[in-house]
Amino acid sequence: MLILTCPNCGLTAEESELAPGGEAHLKRFGPGSEDADFEGYLFQRANPKGVHFERWRHAYGCGKWFLAARCTVTLEVFGTYPAQTTEPPTEIVNKIKAKRPDWSLS
Amino acid sequence: MRRYSAFAIAREAFRHHLGWERAWASPAPKSRYDVIIVGAGGHGLATAYYLGKNHGITNVAVIEKGWLGGGNTGRNTTIIRSNYLQDPSAAIYEKSRSLYENLSQDFNYNVMFSPRGVIMLAQTEHEVRGYKRTAHANALQGVTTEFISPDRVKDLCPIINIDGPRYPVLGGLWQARGGTARHDAVAWGYARACSAMGMDIIQQCEVTGITAQGGKVTGVQTTKGAIGCAKLGIVVAGHSGVLAEMAGFRLPIESVALQALVSEPIKPCMDVVVMANTVHGYMSQSDKGEMVIGGGADGYNNYTQRGSFHHIEETVRALIETFPMISRLKMLRQWGGIVDMTGDRSPIISPTPLGNCFINCGWGTGGFKAIPGSGWATAEMIAGGAPGPLAAAFGLERFREGRFIDESVAAGVAH
């Protein structure tokens, strides 16, 4: 079972206690933007086979959102960090690079 | 290719069964083909088959990373139905269901199509209204379904508890012509028929890159070397995102794990397929006697072909409430497949931003039932260079244009 540490309340939670929220760090395009940008924001996803940055909500705990870096193949979790982060933190990126030299942040 | 028949069995019985041919050849890849299909699952093989049968294109290779039919084609619960709400869905799924009826005769391979009937239980007032609406829509689309009473549900499937504590059965959407088929046989039958037309089915050959020139595809890089092609069809379900990245575009798709399981085999006790979308579980009995059980997909991106345990727990809990007699059954096997989910839960059959490269994906949790129709429509698109009437509504541009084929509400999540 997938286990993540909620950065908001510090609790370690199993996946049945959490609600997945899809890809993180999407740039929001609202009314007035180009159709292609709006389509990208709403529907198109990186869907990587490997390192994935994603949103989670501690649904049956503190109820707050947070972000996680996780591998979609091995389910290895590289770390969790606050939802108010616009790009993956350097510390987590370095941690991933140390374990996977071929990986780069695209 | 030698035909299978009662006479063939009699003939082989007299010579120690030494005369059976291999069902399909395993050739080394040629340097170039007219069409390359990536993915030898049901949809990929069906696409190749109808390219040959309907359009006379036989210089085709079907390339497979693992073994034939080893992905979602071998990992589903084999339910076949076409009781969808939206017109484009009903058209392609009904085409598919009707092709299944004659598939065994069509390619001389028994796919064990069993039109035993499918009931979708209505267990809330909303579902009653929803399924009545679907039955009316189906009547207009020429798909035979009817809304039936709880008593009729009990008649058709006596092991159902229609007075459940949480969600009593209030009725059901009944499609008498739906049913199941033998999933491996579907892949094997198509493969045998493709091989007989002279197509190359190349297993254990992973595509590692897609080559293009001037915005048009020229071939693929594989673990067995470079192979050139005039047209490329990507039919890889859960790994569509990986192939799309190689081809240089993004898809409105997320890959998640969907699980299924079977019980120990028991004597025949149910001769229909039952889907309970409110409590989220569906069940049928295989010819071997196993209860074949499916439920909901996992919620997060995943390529593990395994799935989370608590989803099985939820599915089994729901089904025990619906079918109390299964509570003492032992579970025999569990497996997971990677399904490609789109935003509107409808598939994508479309040209792509890369010229001469076509994609068929997004069947999500319900691809098996669509194999013949999907192959038919994709072959038509690849042969003609543009989607035909069956595929037209399923283009990639529908997300930009807001023309969704919204089946996530119409069909529940269970497929």
Contacts between the chains, C-beta under 8 A, distances in Angstrom:
chain1	res1	chain2	res2	distance
A	1	B	308	6.5
A	1	B	309	6.4
A	1	B	310	7.3
A	2	B	300	7.7
A	2	B	308	7.1
A	15	B	300	7.8
A	15	B	308	6.1
A	15	B	310	7.3
A	16	B	308	7.9
A	16	B	310	4.6
A	19	B	299	7.2
A	20	B	299	4.1
A	20	B	300	3.8
A	22	B	254	7.0
A	22	B	301	7.9
A	23	B	254	7.8
A	23	B	301	7.8
A	35	B	400	5.2
A	35	B	401	7.9
A	36	B	400	6.6
A	38	B	400	7.9
A	39	B	252	7.7
A	39	B	399	5.3
A	39	B	400	4.2
A	40	B	250	7.4
A	42	B	343	7.2
A	42	B	399	7.4
A	43	B	252	3.5
A	43	B	342	7.9
A	43	B	343	4.9
A	43	B	399	4.6
A	44	B	250	4.3
A	44	B	251	6.8
A	44	B	252	5.3
A	44	B	399	7.9
A	45	B	241	7.5
A	45	B	250	7.2
A	45	B	251	7.5
A	45	B	252	7.0
A	45	B	253	6.7
A	45	B	254	5.3
A	46	B	241	7.5
A	46	B	250	7.2
A	47	B	241	3.6
A	47	B	251	7.1
A	47	B	253	5.9
A	47	B	254	5.3
A	47	B	255	5.7
A	47	B	301	6.3
A	48	B	241	7.2
A	48	B	245	8.0
A	48	B	301	7.9
A	49	B	239	7.0
A	49	B	241	7.3
A	49	B	242	5.2
A	49	B	255	7.9
A	49	B	303	5.0
A	52	B	301	5.4
A	54	B	300	6.7
A	54	B	301	6.7
A	72	B	255	7.6
A	72	B	301	4.9
A	72	B	302	5.6
A	72	B	303	4.9
A	72	B	304	7.7
A	73	B	303	5.0
A	73	B	304	6.7
A	74	B	304	7.9
A	75	B	302	7.5
A	75	B	304	6.5
